[in-house]
Amino acid sequence: MRDTGDLKWYAGWVPEGMVNNARKAGLNPNSAFIGFLLAWAAFFIILNLQPPAGLKPEAMSAAAVAIWAVIIWITEAIPVGITGLVIPLLLVLTKSVPEIGKAYGGFTQDATFLVLGSFIFAAIMQCIGLDRRIAMTILSRVKPQVDQVVKGFMLVNTVLGLFIPAAVSRAAVLLPVVRGIYDLFGKDEKSKKAVAALAITGICYFPMVAGILLLTAHLPNVIMAGLFEKQLGYQMSYAKWFWLHLPIVGLYPIMFIMIRKLFDIKGVEVPGGINFIKEEQEKIGKMSAVEWFIIGIFMLAVILWITEPYHGIKTGMATIIALGVFFIPGLLPVTWQAVQGKTIWGTFLLLGGAMSMANAISSTGLAKWLAESSHPIFEGQPFLVIIVGLIAVTAVIRIFMLSNVAAVSMLAPIMLSLAQVLNMNPVAFTLLVCNFDTFSFIIPTQVTACVIAYGTGTFNTSTYARVGIPIMVVTLIYFMAVMMPWYAFNGLPLWGGYMTWK
């Protein structure tokens, strides 16, 4: 007799062997099979529709590919890395992009090499254990109180943001730390609130703030920087991105105050002090010569990034140059097999495909058509109403999408075109909308790092929303009151009119 387990009625037609294989592969049979069929059905339906007035056939084909990708991403029917490879293929087959070199252009942009190099850097650090050493060293300096450990997580995430270029990877580094502290607490209500505050800040919220601050610390940053350069001719160097987003650190104390109030953790002691962290430090031992060498080479890469305007070497190429030093024979006691095993290739492939799709959405005129279609809704409205309205709409849309990378690859080219239609600065406009997308805290599944935090079992979805929605509201106010004027002060006024730098 067929064992359906938790299989829903609408997936009951799937052969049992395929269901079992899907589960072993880590897929959810209830969404994967339906999502796969829906994605292809939508793809072929859109592909065979008559393009609306003003929309070119190649733009219609790009829309079919984009809708296919979104459904696949929402239902997680195919591994994200594979979607990154398939998207450019579909762009070629549908004649959205006529040449295979252009279709896979997202894989050849400088920003993509920056991310790949950064991923390999992070993998080397993980092989040596340097990432965990950094986290433990910082946390060992704080007082044995929950709110002080939360403060420590601010600094940990910022420092790790320099070395580890993905929020989900930083969350993975801190996961065992949070679990170790969690085991020290009892099961009373105050203890539950304490560990929930630690998980939700250290693994979920703070990695997002650190991600916005540094160009290499968050993949959506790279997508936007790539689009600015390709579509506008606006060069976003590592140093320029950092300076433009420096005020984002102001969200740290605001989030800290709100978390301390909402979870009532002021003065709550960590049982046994922070002995767990000190014990972990002792296990790691003293800094080795190899670890100092790795930090030195990484700092060389950072210097090359910051001084790009002077030597002219793009950040991606500078990263590869620094990375090449590691593999001079005899310098690194780590095998390539170990490094490649910890390099998040799937996310790199997703990024390349997402950037290719973003380029196609712009180059085929799809983004422009979508922007012009939505223009009547915003025409004549004050710029604050427009930007807040768009942020609210995208926040609702994001309820259905897990990947921040996927969301921004869809949103960014549309925001660039919409800025032109509304005669607003395209860089400031896109940054405000897409950066806010990073703070989608309504349900845990909107952000991968928050899924990791939710997996600790320290909080439920209602607690997450009760805390997350106020954080989002305050973040929106902060963006309007601080980030928008800061962009204007640095020559990017939202209201300054559309322009390119080509």
Secondary structure in CASP SS format (residue, H / E / C, confidence):
PFRMAT SS
TARGET T0000
AUTHOR 0000-0000-0000
METHOD secondary structure of the structure
MODEL  1
M C 1.00
R C 1.00
D C 1.00
T C 1.00
G C 1.00
D C 1.00
L C 1.00
K C 1.00
W H 1.00
Y H 1.00
A H 1.00
G C 1.00
W C 1.00
V C 1.00
P C 1.00
E H 1.00
G H 1.00
M H 1.00
V H 1.00
N H 1.00
N H 1.00
A H 1.00
R H 1.00
K H 1.00
A C 1.00
G C 1.00
L C 1.00
N C 1.00
P H 1.00
N H 1.00
S H 1.00
A H 1.00
F H 1.00
I H 1.00
G H 1.00
F H 1.00
L H 1.00
L H 1.00
A H 1.00
W H 1.00
A H 1.00
A H 1.00
F H 1.00
F H 1.00
I H 1.00
I H 1.00
L H 1.00
N C 1.00
L C 1.00
Q C 1.00
P C 1.00
P C 1.00
A C 1.00
G C 1.00
L C 1.00
K C 1.00
P H 1.00
E H 1.00
A H 1.00
M H 1.00
S H 1.00
A H 1.00
A H 1.00
A H 1.00
V H 1.00
A H 1.00
I H 1.00
W H 1.00
A H 1.00
V H 1.00
I H 1.00
I H 1.00
W H 1.00
I H 1.00
T H 1.00
E C 1.00
A C 1.00
I C 1.00
P C 1.00
V H 1.00
G H 1.00
I H 1.00
T H 1.00
G H 1.00
L H 1.00
V H 1.00
I H 1.00
P H 1.00
L H 1.00
L H 1.00
L H 1.00
V H 1.00
L H 1.00
T C 1.00
K C 1.00
S C 1.00
V C 1.00
P C 1.00
E C 1.00
I H 1.00
G H 1.00
K H 1.00
A H 1.00
Y C 1.00
G H 1.00
G H 1.00
F H 1.00
T C 1.00
Q C 1.00
D H 1.00
A H 1.00
T H 1.00
F H 1.00
L H 1.00
V H 1.00
L H 1.00
G H 1.00
S H 1.00
F H 1.00
I H 1.00
F H 1.00
A H 1.00
A H 1.00
I H 1.00
M H 1.00
Q H 1.00
C H 1.00
I H 1.00
G C 1.00
L H 1.00
D H 1.00
R H 1.00
R H 1.00
I H 1.00
A H 1.00
M H 1.00
T H 1.00
I H 1.00
L H 1.00
S C 1.00
R C 1.00
V C 1.00
K C 1.00
P C 1.00
Q E 1.00
V H 1.00
D H 1.00
Q H 1.00
V H 1.00
V H 1.00
K H 1.00
G H 1.00
F H 1.00
M H 1.00
L H 1.00
V H 1.00
N H 1.00
T H 1.00
V H 1.00
L H 1.00
G H 1.00
L H 1.00
F H 1.00
I C 1.00
P C 1.00
A C 1.00
A H 1.00
V H 1.00
S H 1.00
R H 1.00
A H 1.00
A H 1.00
V H 1.00
L H 1.00
L H 1.00
P H 1.00
V H 1.00
V H 1.00
R H 1.00
G H 1.00
I H 1.00
Y H 1.00
D C 1.00
L C 1.00
F C 1.00
G C 1.00
K C 1.00
D C 1.00
E H 1.00
K H 1.00
S H 1.00
K H 1.00
K H 1.00
A H 1.00
V H 1.00
A H 1.00
A H 1.00
L H 1.00
A H 1.00
I H 1.00
T H 1.00
G H 1.00
I H 1.00
C H 1.00
Y H 1.00
F H 1.00
P H 1.00
M H 1.00
V H 1.00
A H 1.00
G H 1.00
I H 1.00
L H 1.00
L C 1.00
L H 1.00
T H 1.00
A H 1.00
H C 1.00
L H 1.00
P H 1.00
N H 1.00
V H 1.00
I H 1.00
M H 1.00
A H 1.00
G H 1.00
L H 1.00
F H 1.00
E H 1.00
K H 1.00
Q H 1.00
L H 1.00
G C 1.00
Y C 1.00
Q C 1.00
M C 1.00
S C 1.00
Y H 1.00
A H 1.00
K H 1.00
W H 1.00
F H 1.00
W H 1.00
L H 1.00
H H 1.00
L H 1.00
P H 1.00
I H 1.00
V H 1.00
G H 1.00
L H 1.00
Y H 1.00
P H 1.00
I H 1.00
M H 1.00
F H 1.00
I H 1.00
M H 1.00
I H 1.00
R H 1.00
K H 1.00
L H 1.00
F H 1.00
D C 1.00
I C 1.00
K C 1.00
G C 1.00
V C 1.00
E E 1.00
V C 1.00
P C 1.00
G C 1.00
G C 1.00
I C 1.00
N H 1.00
F H 1.00
I H 1.00
K H 1.00
E H 1.00
E H 1.00
Q H 1.00
E H 1.00
K H 1.00
I H 1.00
G C 1.00
K C 1.00
M C 1.00
S C 1.00
A H 1.00
V H 1.00
E H 1.00
W H 1.00
F H 1.00
I H 1.00
I H 1.00
G H 1.00
I H 1.00
F H 1.00
M H 1.00
L H 1.00
A H 1.00
V H 1.00
I H 1.00
L H 1.00
W H 1.00
I H 1.00
T C 1.00
E H 1.00
P H 1.00
Y H 1.00
H H 1.00
G C 1.00
I C 1.00
K C 1.00
T H 1.00
G H 1.00
M H 1.00
A H 1.00
T H 1.00
I H 1.00
I H 1.00
A H 1.00
L H 1.00
G H 1.00
V H 1.00
F H 1.00
F C 1.00
I C 1.00
P C 1.00
G C 1.00
L C 1.00
L C 1.00
P C 1.00
V C 1.00
T C 1.00
W H 1.00
Q H 1.00
A H 1.00
V H 1.00
Q H 1.00
G H 1.00
K H 1.00
T C 1.00
I C 1.00
W H 1.00
G H 1.00
T H 1.00
F H 1.00
L H 1.00
L H 1.00
L H 1.00
G H 1.00
G H 1.00
A H 1.00
M H 1.00
S H 1.00
M H 1.00
A H 1.00
N H 1.00
A H 1.00
I H 1.00
S H 1.00
S H 1.00
T C 1.00
G C 1.00
L H 1.00
A H 1.00
K H 1.00
W H 1.00
L H 1.00
A H 1.00
E H 1.00
S H 1.00
S H 1.00
H H 1.00
P H 1.00
I H 1.00
F H 1.00
E C 1.00
G C 1.00
Q C 1.00
P C 1.00
F H 1.00
L H 1.00
V H 1.00
I H 1.00
I H 1.00
V H 1.00
G H 1.00
L H 1.00
I H 1.00
A H 1.00
V H 1.00
T H 1.00
A H 1.00
V H 1.00
I H 1.00
R H 1.00
I H 1.00
F H 1.00
M C 1.00
L C 1.00
S C 1.00
N H 1.00
V H 1.00
A H 1.00
A H 1.00
V H 1.00
S H 1.00
M H 1.00
L H 1.00
A H 1.00
P H 1.00
I H 1.00
M H 1.00
L H 1.00
S H 1.00
L H 1.00
A H 1.00
Q H 1.00
V H 1.00
L H 1.00
N C 1.00
M C 1.00
N C 1.00
P H 1.00
V H 1.00
A H 1.00
F H 1.00
T H 1.00
L H 1.00
L H 1.00
V H 1.00
C H 1.00
N H 1.00
F H 1.00
D H 1.00
T C 1.00
F C 1.00
S C 1.00
F C 1.00
I C 1.00
I C 1.00
P H 1.00
T H 1.00
Q H 1.00
V C 1.00
T H 1.00
A H 1.00
C H 1.00
V H 1.00
I H 1.00
A H 1.00
Y H 1.00
G C 1.00
T C 1.00
G C 1.00
T C 1.00
F C 1.00
N C 1.00
T H 1.00
S H 1.00
T H 1.00
Y H 1.00
A H 1.00
R H 1.00
V H 1.00
G H 1.00
I H 1.00
P H 1.00
I H 1.00
M H 1.00
V H 1.00
V H 1.00
T H 1.00
L H 1.00
I H 1.00
Y H 1.00
F H 1.00
M H 1.00
A H 1.00
V H 1.00
M H 1.00
M H 1.00
P H 1.00
W H 1.00
Y H 1.00
A H 1.00
F H 1.00
N C 1.00
G C 1.00
L C 1.00
P C 1.00
L C 1.00
W C 1.00
G C 1.00
G C 1.00
Y C 1.00
M C 1.00
T C 1.00
W C 1.00
K C 1.00
END
